[in-house]
Amino acid sequence: MATSGTTPTEGDIDNSFGSVAVLFSPHRTRLVLSGEVDDSFGQELADAVSECATAGVPVEVDARTVAFIDSAGAAHLARLAQALPVRVIQPPDVMQFVMSVSGLDRSVEILDHCPDFPA
């Protein structure tokens, strides 16, 4: 880890944990995933997916900083895609592989750019 007074580099950042955040706007919701998206924070992810579903508007999944996703993480996204239109923003290769193997790539739209999100 970087010491005080230095700027962390990519090698200093600990990606061993995942995080999730939900951003709301009147016409869409953004689910921001980063790090390792696995069963270790499954309840947090389940709660976030539930919030997105409750909002009832299309969902964008910002996957640009996902380091890993397991089948449990993909299953949460699949449940969301059954309820609402879902677009996945710039998923890394590891996530594209899991989406392909699970068939999730057939039920979501994959974006190669990041659309602006209303403030």
GULUMGU-238343 format. One line per 8 residues: number of its first residue (from 0); for each residue x negated, y negated, z negated of N, C-alpha, C. Coordinates in steps of 0.02 Angstrom, whole numbers, plus 32768, in hexadecimal, padded with zeros to 4 digits. Each point is the difference from the previous one (the first is absolute). Layout:
N
NUM = X,Y,Z,X,Y,Z,X,Y,Z | ... .
***
This chain:
119
0 = 7FD6,803B,8000,802A,7FC5,8000,7FD4,7FC2,8000 | 8017,7FCC,8020,7FD9,7FC2,8003,7FFB,7FE1,7FBB | 7FC7,7FE1,7FF4,7FF6,7FDF,7FC0,801B,7FB9,8004 | 800A,7FE1,7FC6,801A,7FBD,7FFD,7FD3,7FD1,8028 | 8020,7FD2,8026,7FDB,7FD0,8026,7FED,8017,8045 | 8011,803E,8013,7FF2,8018,8043,8041,800E,8024 | 7FFE,7FFF,8040,803A,8010,8028,8000,804B,800E | 8038,8023,7FF1,8001,8048,800D,7FFE,800E,804A .
8 = 7FDE,8035,8012,7FFF,8017,8045,802F,803B,8005 | 800C,8017,803D,802D,8039,800A,7FEB,803C,7FD7 | 7FC0,800C,7FF9,7FE7,8038,7FD8,800D,7FF9,7FB6 | 800B,7FC2,7FE9,800D,7FF4,7FB9,8048,800B,7FED | 802D,7FFF,8030,8047,8005,7FF1,8013,8048,7FF2 | 8023,800B,7FC9,8015,8042,7FEB,8042,8011,8021 | 8000,802B,8033,803D,8016,8022,801B,8041,7FE4 | 7FEA,8014,7FC5,8016,8040,7FE5,8047,7FFD,7FE4 .
16 = 801C,7FC4,7FFC,8044,7FF8,7FE8,802A,7FDF,8036 | 803F,800F,8000,802D,7FE1,802F,8028,7FC9,7FDF | 801C,7FD6,802A,802D,7FCC,7FE6,8039,7FF7,8031 | 8036,7FE4,7FE6,803B,7FF3,8029,801F,7FBF,7FE8 | 8019,7FDA,8030,8024,7FC1,7FF1,8039,7FFA,8032 | 8034,7FDD,7FEC,803A,7FF6,802B,800B,7FB5,8007 | 8006,7FE8,803D,800F,7FBA,800F,8044,7FFD,8022 | 8029,7FD1,7FEC,8044,7FFB,801A,800A,7FC0,8028 .
24 = 8027,8005,8035,8019,7FC6,8025,8049,8011,8012 | 8025,7FCF,8017,8047,800F,800F,800A,8034,8037 | 7FD0,8006,802F,800B,802C,8039,7FD4,803D,8003 | 7FD0,8006,7FD3,7FD5,803C,7FFE,7FDB,8003,7FBE | 7FE7,803B,7FF3,7FD9,800D,7FC3,7FBC,801A,8016 | 7FCC,7FEE,7FDC,7FBE,801A,800F,7FE7,8028,7FC4 | 7FEF,803F,800D,7FE3,802D,7FCF,7FB5,8001,800D | 7FD9,7FE6,7FD2,7FB7,7FFB,800A,7FDE,8039,7FDA .
32 = 7FDE,802B,8025,7FDC,8038,7FE2,7FB6,7FF5,8008 | 7FD9,8015,7FCE,7FB7,7FFD,8006,7FDF,8036,7FD7 | 7FC2,8010,8012,7FDB,8033,7FDC,801A,8045,800F | 7FFF,802A,7FCC,8016,8046,8007,804A,8006,7FEF | 8028,800F,8033,8048,8008,7FF8,800D,804A,7FF6 | 8004,8013,7FC1,800A,8047,7FF0,802E,8008,7FC4 | 8007,803D,7FEA,802E,8010,7FCA,7FED,7FE1,7FBD | 7FC3,7FE6,7FFA,7FEA,7FE4,7FC0,8027,7FC1,7FED .
40 = 801D,7FDE,8031,802C,7FC8,7FF0,8043,8008,8023 | 8016,803F,8001,803E,8012,8022,803D,7FDC,7FE6 | 8006,7FF7,7FBE,803B,7FDE,7FE5,8001,7FB7,8014 | 7FC6,7FE0,7FFF,7FFB,7FBA,8015,8014,7FF9,8049 | 7FE9,802E,802A,8012,7FFE,8047,804A,800F,8009 | 801A,8030,7FDB,8048,8010,8004,802A,7FC4,7FED | 7FEC,7FDC,7FCB,8025,7FC5,7FEB,7FFE,7FC9,8036 | 7FC6,7FF7,801F,7FF9,7FCE,8035,802B,8012,803C .
48 = 8000,8040,8013,8028,8016,8038,804B,7FF6,7FF1 | 8013,800D,7FC2,8045,7FF5,7FEB,8013,7FB6,8005 | 7FD3,7FD4,7FEC,800C,7FB8,8006,800B,7FED,8049 | 7FD7,801C,802C,8007,7FF1,8047,8043,8018,801A | 8013,803C,7FEE,8040,801C,8017,803B,7FD7,7FE6 | 7FFB,7FEA,7FC2,8036,7FD8,7FE2,8007,7FBD,8024 | 7FCA,7FE3,8018,8003,7FC1,8024,8029,8006,8040 | 7FFF,803B,801E,802A,800E,803A,7FED,7FDD,8041 .
56 = 7FC3,7FEA,8005,7FE8,7FE0,803E,7FC4,8027,801A | 7FEE,7FF8,8040,7FC7,8025,801B,7FC1,7FF6,7FD7 | 7FD6,8034,8001,7FC4,8000,7FD6,7FC1,8003,802B | 7FCF,7FD7,7FED,7FBE,8004,801E,7FD2,801C,7FCA | 7FDB,8034,8011,7FCF,801D,7FD3,7FBB,7FE7,8015 | 7FE2,7FD6,7FD6,7FBD,7FE7,800F,7FCE,8035,7FE8 | 7FE4,8023,802F,7FD3,8039,7FF0,7FB8,7FF1,8011 | 7FF0,7FC2,800D,7FBD,7FEE,8018,7FC7,8014,7FD1 .
64 = 800D,8003,7FBF,7FCA,8010,7FD1,800A,8043,7FDD | 8026,802C,801E,8009,8044,7FE5,7FC0,8027,800E | 7FE4,801D,7FCC,7FC3,8029,8006,8011,804A,8008 | 803A,8014,7FE6,8014,8047,8000,804B,8002,7FF3 | 8023,802F,801F,8046,800D,7FEF,800A,804B,8002 | 8023,801A,7FCE,800F,8047,7FFE,8048,800C,8014 | 8015,803F,7FFF,8044,8012,8016,8035,7FE1,7FD3 | 7FF1,7FF6,7FC0,8030,7FE0,7FD3,800D,7FB8,8015 .
72 = 7FCB,7FDC,8010,8007,7FBC,8018,8027,7FFD,8041 | 7FF1,802D,802E,8023,8002,8040,804A,8011,7FF5 | 800F,802B,7FD0,8046,8014,7FF2,8029,7FC4,7FE9 | 7FE2,7FD5,7FD6,8023,7FC3,7FEB,8011,7FD4,803C | 7FD0,7FF8,802E,800C,7FD7,803B,8034,8021,802E | 7FFF,8042,8004,8032,8023,8029,8046,7FF5,7FE6 | 8009,8002,7FBE,8042,7FF4,7FE2,8017,7FB9,8010 | 7FD2,7FD1,7FFE,8010,7FBB,8010,8015,7FF9,8049 .
80 = 7FDC,8022,802C,800F,7FFD,8048,8043,8021,8011 | 8018,802C,7FD5,8042,801E,800B,8038,7FCE,7FF1 | 7FF1,7FCF,7FD6,8033,7FD1,7FEA,7FFE,7FBE,8027 | 7FC5,7FEA,8016,7FF9,7FBE,801E,7FCC,8003,8039 | 8003,7FCF,802D,7FCA,7FFB,8032,7FBE,7FEF,7FDD | 7FCC,8024,8011,7FBE,7FF6,7FE1,7FCC,7FF6,8036 | 7FD6,7FCD,7FF6,7FC6,7FF3,802B,7FC2,8004,7FD4 | 7FCD,8024,8019,7FC2,8008,7FDB,7FCA,7FD5,8022 .
88 = 7FE3,7FD2,7FD9,7FD0,7FD1,801A,7FB9,801C,7FFD | 7FE2,8009,8039,7FBA,8014,8008,7FEA,8038,7FD0 | 8021,8039,8003,7FE9,8037,7FD5,7FBB,8019,8015 | 7FD4,800C,7FD0,7FBD,801A,8010,8006,8047,801B | 7FCA,8019,801C,8000,8043,801F,8018,8036,7FD0 | 7FEA,7FFD,7FC1,8013,8034,7FD0,804C,8001,7FF6 | 801E,7FC5,8001,8049,7FFC,7FF7,8024,8015,8040 | 7FE5,7FED,803A,801E,8015,803F,8000,804C,8006 .
96 = 7FCA,8020,7FE9,7FFC,8049,8002,8038,801F,7FD6 | 8008,7FE9,7FC2,8034,801B,7FD4,8045,7FF3,801D | 800A,7FC5,801C,8041,7FF0,801F,800D,802E,803C | 7FCD,800F,8025,8008,802B,803A,8010,8048,7FEC | 7FDA,801A,7FD0,800A,8045,7FE9,8045,8009,7FE0 | 8016,7FCD,7FDB,8040,8005,7FDD,803C,7FEF,802D | 7FF3,7FE4,803B,8037,7FEA,802C,801A,7FBB,7FF0 | 7FE4,7FE0,7FCE,8015,7FBD,7FED,7FF6,7FCE,8038 .
104 = 7FCE,800B,8029,7FF3,7FD1,8037,8039,7FFD,8033 | 802D,8032,7FFF,8039,8000,802D,803C,7FDA,7FE4 | 7FFE,7FEE,7FC0,8039,7FDE,7FE2,7FF0,7FB8,7FEA | 7FC3,7FE9,800D,7FED,7FBB,7FF1,7FE1,7FE1,803E | 7FFF,7FBE,8001,7FDD,7FDC,8035,7FBB,7FEE,7FE5 | 7FCC,800D,8027,7FBC,7FF0,7FEB,7FEA,7FC1,8024 | 7FEB,7FCE,7FD9,7FEA,7FC0,801C,7FB4,7FFB,8000 | 7FE5,7FE6,8035,7FB7,7FF6,8003,7FED,7FB8,7FEE .
112 = 8030,7FDA,7FE7,7FF4,7FBB,7FE9,8027,7FF4,7FC1 | 7FF1,7FCB,7FDE,8024,7FF0,7FC2,802C,7FC2,800C | 8041,800A,8002,802C,7FC7,800B,8001,7FD2,7FC2 | 800C,7FC1,800B,8005,7FD1,7FC8,803A,8015,7FD4 | 7FF9,7FF1,7FC0,8036,800E,7FD0,8019,7FBD,7FE6 | 8042,7FF5,8003,801B,7FC0,7FE9,7FEF,7FF2,7FB7 | 7FF1,7FC2,7FF2,7FEF,7FEC,7FBB,803E,7FF8,7FD7 .
***
